[in-house]
Amino acid sequence: MGKIRILKTSYLKRKIKEYLIKLSLVDYRLLRKKKESKNLLIITLDALGDNIVKSKTIEILTNEFRKENTYILCKNKWKSIYELQGYKNIFVDETKWSVFYKIKQYRKLNRIGFNTVAIMNHSYIPEEADYILSGEKYDMSENVDYILDKHIIILKKILGKEFNLEDVKPDMRKYFLERKYKNIISIAIGTADYIKTPTYLNLKKYIQELLKYKKEIYVLGSGEKQKKIAKKLKEEIKSDLIIDCIDTLTLKEVIQVIKDSELFIGGDSGLYNIAFSLGVNTICLHWSKQKTPWEHKEENIKILKGKGGREFIDKKYGTDILNSITFEQIQDSIEKLNILMEK
């Protein structure tokens, strides 16, 4: 039997860290005074795809509060996304960072003071929201059928205005006006979740078939596990058309590759959401039999699901739905997308 959650060392360390941070802010809590402020704090401490999808909604809020009054609190890994969009007041945090850094960080944020705090949580409200002691707080914890509905809800709460899905649809194309790559396909070989990641054999088969289109195939991803997979794919397939980009490009460069692709293929991941924000022809290899809130209904996006079945269950990767997607489904989607990719 595993340890009870409250007895796990990681859990206890996290709780001690939370206690110390809150203790360090007690003077702000006790002496808290309502002061005039025009500042907006946006708390967006989730994953890559979440931050990309929020870009238009954050822009709408920024237009109301002005850029100089807008502050972003995000993961350090995604700081470059906000720098790209011209935000200056960016604060970063990571779960495992030093408690001393966090104390300094949240004392500084509380000194600034905020009129409005937008907690842009696509799932749970992050604990860091409790460290902000000024401003009216708004979150987007409502259950929705489609992720962008959360954005419409929080904008109505904060601005008192009605918006529709087209209003909040992200569009990152304006930050990538130049074309640097031609005649390429990009494929994300993995995701942060094993159940959303195709098996190696399926990846190999897909890439082998895609090579018939005589396009360079840019393999995208990050981390040691995906580096090993990409290396193995190149060694076994032996084609100069396969370009291994794992951990060799900056996030901005990865976005450029996806933007310039004739076709992006990947799982339900951050890179898939980047492709969505760029209006790129996309094939999403999906893992769930049921419809999920992250399925974007766009003419240029085809979401594929296999027939499923016990024979497609892998002990480590994917689901039976994901693992039973055939290349024939991919080929059919390419034809429906009307992509000019002659063999």
N, C-alpha and C positions, 0 to 999 in steps of 0.2 A: 504494500500500500504506500502511495506517495505521501509526502508531508501535507498536513493541513495547511491551507493557504496562508493563514496568519502566522504560521510557524516557519515559513520559508524565509531564508536569509535575505533574498532579494526583496521580498515584501516588507520585511522589517526595516531594511535599509532605506527603502523608499519612504516609509512612514516617518522614520526619524528625520530624513531630509525635509519632508513636508513640514514637520513640526518646527524644525530650526528656521526654515524660511518664514513661516508665519510668525514665529517668535520675534524674528528680526524686524518685522513690520508692525509690531504692536504699537509703536508710537504714532504711526500713521493711522492705525485703527482707532486709538483712544483720542487722538487730537484731530480726528478727521473733521474738516470744515468744508462746507459747500462753497466752492469758489467759482467765479466765472471762467469758463473755458470753452474754446471753440474746437478743441481737439477731438479727433476720432481715433480710437485704437481698434485695429482689426486683429483678432486672434485667430490664426490659421496654422495650427500645429499638427496637421495631418500629412498625408503622403503627396507625392509628386502630382498624380492625376487630380487630386482634390484641389491643389493650388492652381493648376492650369484651368480647371473648370470654373473656378471662382473669379477669374480675371475680369470678366465684364461686369459682374456684380460689384466687385471692389471698385472698378472704374466709375460706376454709377454713384456709389457712395462718395468717392473722392471728388467727383464733380460738384456734389452738394456741399461738402465740408472744405474743399480746396486741398490741393496736394501738400501744401506746406503745413497744413493742420492734420494730415493723415499719418498715422504711425502703424507700422506693420510688425507683428510678432509672429515669426515663422521658424521653422527648422533651418539650421545653418546650411543644410544641403540645398535648400531651395532659394536662398538669398539672391542668387543670380537672376532668377525669374523676375523678381521685383525690381532689381537694378535695371534689367532690360526694359521694364515698363516705365522707368524714370522716377521711381519712388526713392526718396532720400532718407526718410526716417524709418530705418529698418533695424529691428532688434531681433536677435536670434537666440535660440535655446535648443538644447538637446537633453533628452531624459537622463542620460548618464553623466552629464557634465557636473563639475564640482559644485558643492553647496555654496562655497564662498563666491563663485561666479554668479550663481543664481541670486544670492542675497544682494550683491551689488547691482545686478541687473534690475531686480524688481523694486529696489529702493529708488533707483533712478527713474523708472517708469512712474512710480507713485509721486515723485517730485514734480514730474511734468504735469500730471493731472489731466483728466479726460472728461468731456461732456457726455460722450457716447462710447460704449464698448460693444462692438459687434463680434460675438463669439460665433465664428463661422464653422460650426461643427457638423460635419457630414454624418458622424456617428455619435460618440459620447462627448460630453463637455470636458475639456481637458482640465486637470487639476490646477494648472497655471492661471486659469481665470479667477480662482479664489485669491490670488496674490495681488490683484488689481482692486484698489479700494476706493476708486472714484468713478463717477459716471454712471449713467443708466445702462444696464446690461441687457442685451438682447441676444438670443440664441436661435438656432434653427433645428430644434430637437424633434420636430413633428415627423411622424411617419408619412412618407409619400410614395407614390408609384414611380415617379421619375425624379431623379436627383435635382434637376433644375427647379422643380416646384418649391424646394426649400428656399431657394434664392428669392423667388417671388414673394414668399411669406415674410422673410426677414426684411426685405425692402419695404413692404407694406407696414411692418411694425415700426421701422425707423423713420421712414420718409412720409408715411401716410398716403402713398401713391400706389396706383395699380400698374402692374407690369405684366407682360406676357412672356412666353418662352423665347420668342425671337429676340426680345429686348435683352435677355440675360445670357444668350448663347455666346460662348467665348469665341473670340476671333484674334488669334495671334499673328495673322498674316501681315499686319501692318508693321511688325517689327522685323520682318524678313522679306524685304521687297526685292532684294537681289537673288538671282539664281546662281548657285555655285556647282551644282551637280546635274548631270543629264543622263537620261537613259538608264535609270537605276530602279531597283526594287529594294525596299527595306523590310527586314523581318526581325521582330523581337523574339528571341529564343527562350525567354523565360519571364516570370513575374516574381513578385515578392512571396507569393503563396504557391506552394507545391500543387495544390488542387487546381490552380489556374494555369499550370505550366504543361505544355505538351510533352509526351515521352520523347526520348532521344530518337527512337526508330521512326516515329512520325515526322519529327523535324527533318531528319535525314531524307526521308522520302519526299516531303514537300519541296525541299531545296533542290533535290535531284530533278524533279519534274519542272520546277521553275527555271532551271538552267536552260531548258529547251527554248525559252523565249529570248535567249541571247542578250540578256541584260546583266549588268553587274548587280550582285546581291549583297547589300550591306547588312551585316549581322550585328544587331544592336543588343545591348544588355550591360550588366555590371556585376562585379563580384567574382570571387575565385571560382565558384561552381560554374558560372556561366562562361568564364574564360576557358575552363577545361572542356566544356561542351563544344564551344566554338573551335578550339584547337583540334578536337577529335573530328569534328565535321570536316574541317579543311584537310586533315590527314587522310580521311577515308574517301572523301568525294574527289579530291585532287582536281580542283578547278581554279584557275586564276581569276575567274569571275566572282569568286566568293571573297569579300572584303571583311576581314575581322576587325570590328570597331569596339570590341568589349574593353572598356576602361581606357581607351586611347583618345577619346574625344571629350571635350567639355560638354556640359548640358546644353549650352547654346549651340554648339556644333551638331549635337545629336538632333536638336529641333530643326536645324537647317537641313540635315540629311532627310528627315521625314518630310519636311515641307517640299523638297525638290523631288521626292519619289513619285514615280508613276503609280505605284501601288505600295501600301503599307499592309503587312500581315502581322498579327500578334494576338496575344491573349487579352483578357479583361484586365488591363494594366494601366500604369501611368503613361506609357508610350502610346497606347491606344487612345487615351484622352488627349494627348498632344496632337495626334493625327486628326482627331475630331475638331480640335480648335483651329486647325490649319485648313480644313476643308479638303483633305487629301482622300483619294480613293482608298478605302480601307476594308479589309476583311478581318473580322474579329472571330477568333477561334474560341468559342464560349464553353464554359464548364458546367453551366446549370440548366437543368431541364425546365425549371420554372423561370418566368420572366423576372429580371432583377432591375432595380432602379437605375443601373448604369448602362442600360441598353439604349443607345442614342438612335432615334428614328430619323435618319437622314438618307437622302437618295444615294449619296456617295459611300454609304456604310452598309456592308452586308454582314450580318451576325449569323455565324454558322453553328449548328448544334448537330451532333451525331445521333444515331438511332439508339445508342446506349446498349446495355446488356452486360451480364456478368463476365463475359469473355473479354471485355475491354477494361476491366478493373486492373489497375496497376498498384502495387504496394506503396509506391512513392509518389509518382507523378500523375497529375490530372484526375479526371473523373471518367466514368464510362461514357458520359455525354461528350466530353472533350476528346477522349482517346479514340472515339469511333468516327471522328470527322475524316472523310476521305478526300483525296486530292481532286476527285471528280466534282465534289461540292465546291472546292476552291476554283476549279476551272470554270464551272458553271457561273460562279459569281463574277469572275473576270469578264465573261461574255456579257452578263447582265449590266455590269458597270460600263460596258462599251469602251473598254480601254484598248487603244491601238497597240497591241502587243503581238505582232505577227511572229509565228514560229519560223 
